Amino acid sequence: MFMAQDLACLRGDRLLFKNVGFELKAGGLLYVLGENGCGKSSLLRMLCGLLMPEQGAVFWGNKKIKEDAESYLPNLTYIGHLNGLKDDLTALENLQISARLAGNDVSSKQALAALTAIGIARCANLPVRVLSQGQKRRVALAMLWLTQSQLWILDEPFAALDVASTEVLASRLGEHMSNGGMTIITTHQDVSISALTTQTLRLSA
Amino acid sequence: MKTAWTNAWLTVLKRDLLLALRRRSDIATTLFFFVIVSSLFPLGIGPEPAVLSSIAPGVLWVAALLAGMISLSRLFSADFTDGTLEQMLLAPEPLALLVTAKILAHWLVCGLPVVLLAPLIGLQYALPNEALLVLVYSLLLGTPTLSLIGAIGAALTLGVRGSGLLVALLVLPLYIPALIFGAGAVAASQHGMSAQAHLSLLAACSLLSLVLAPLATAAALRISVE
């Protein structure tokens, strides 16, 4: 179970949001909605532990994530605004390195299978530098076919994706939830994702 | 658990070395900087062997400090802008551990070549063989301190405008002990004394910074990413 209680976010001297809380159970999907600049990304970074909340706390199981990072982080996959890819490495190298860093020792065959799943296998051996925005995004998202973590936090995963890959990703998210996973996403697109429970959190200034 | 830590550590080390290999110009700049700066002094001061060999320890050590420093601002900035730093922060392994892998890669790419090149440059300064050997030892023991302390500065100035100059202001004063003991070791051997004490102190500096710097760097990175 993943839970946030009474979160508040202060950037500079501007209060982005306060009293934000939710509870997410296995198989649950949480949409974080709101206009640009209302703190969606900040909230997601807070849920990962990258940003300290001004107030409130985030719980994994019944422990605060700050106090028990060792049991939280292996269960977390976060794909933020930035793709976390090295321009000078190939798509395949990038994916393998990201997976290993997340504590997941994947073979190049498994990594290639993940790239195939999101339809980008033919770019596997190209340096990421030459890929388009959407292709880079897909390389980063290919991680979702390799990870075994239960909680996925995705910041605008559908941005820059074409229609076909949007569907592939949506069905992967559905599969994750049906296996008891949890997902928190922000999106501006209208994509249908199947989940046991779907919640919506609307941030407003 | 332990094998997972080793795996992640090796992954970071290999990745950084691979990246350095793909952008060889970065290594070349550091090395050429060291060669050029240390070659300018003999040209400017004149070919008097006695004068040259007496300034050699200080000049070579300062050149090594500056060469190591120009590459420092690159240590975390690329990871910061492309998002790999965030992923490192969220890795299940302790950040301080992964940071040591990055620092080691930085030293192998920017520090070690300087150590290996130093005796060649030392010849320009009419240093006797024995002093050349001590110079190599002192740099070998001292340059890791430079990378370790430099990493704290690089982490603190991450994402700050004009960070290159700021790193220099932050870090150069902290390099003073290494400079004193390093240059002192070479000077001692030139005067026929044992360099042992200086070298031991340099090694102590390196060990101390090996223990403390990764922790400080990790803490600074967490603040910078926020």
Chai-1 contact restraints between the chains, C-beta under 6 A:
chainA,res_idxA,chainB,res_idxB,connection_type,confidence,min_distance_angstrom,max_distance_angstrom,comment,restraint_id
A,C48,B,L90,contact,1.0,0.0,6.0,A-B,restraint_1
A,L50,B,V225,contact,1.0,0.0,6.0,A-B,restraint_2
A,L51,B,E226,contact,1.0,0.0,6.0,A-B,restraint_3
A,L73,B,L90,contact,1.0,0.0,6.0,A-B,restraint_4
A,L73,B,P92,contact,1.0,0.0,6.0,A-B,restraint_5
A,P74,B,P92,contact,1.0,0.0,6.0,A-B,restraint_6
A,Y78,B,L90,contact,1.0,0.0,6.0,A-B,restraint_7
A,L82,B,G83,contact,1.0,0.0,6.0,A-B,restraint_8
A,N83,B,G83,contact,1.0,0.0,6.0,A-B,restraint_9
A,G84,B,G83,contact,1.0,0.0,6.0,A-B,restraint_10
A,G84,B,T84,contact,1.0,0.0,6.0,A-B,restraint_11
A,G84,B,Q87,contact,1.0,0.0,6.0,A-B,restraint_12
A,D88,B,L19,contact,1.0,0.0,6.0,A-B,restraint_13
A,D88,B,R22,contact,1.0,0.0,6.0,A-B,restraint_14
A,I97,B,T11,contact,1.0,0.0,6.0,A-B,restraint_15
A,I97,B,R15,contact,1.0,0.0,6.0,A-B,restraint_16
A,R100,B,T11,contact,1.0,0.0,6.0,A-B,restraint_17
A,L101,B,A8,contact,1.0,0.0,6.0,A-B,restraint_18
A,L101,B,T11,contact,1.0,0.0,6.0,A-B,restraint_19
A,L101,B,A91,contact,1.0,0.0,6.0,A-B,restraint_20
A,G103,B,A4,contact,1.0,0.0,6.0,A-B,restraint_21
A,G103,B,P92,contact,1.0,0.0,6.0,A-B,restraint_22
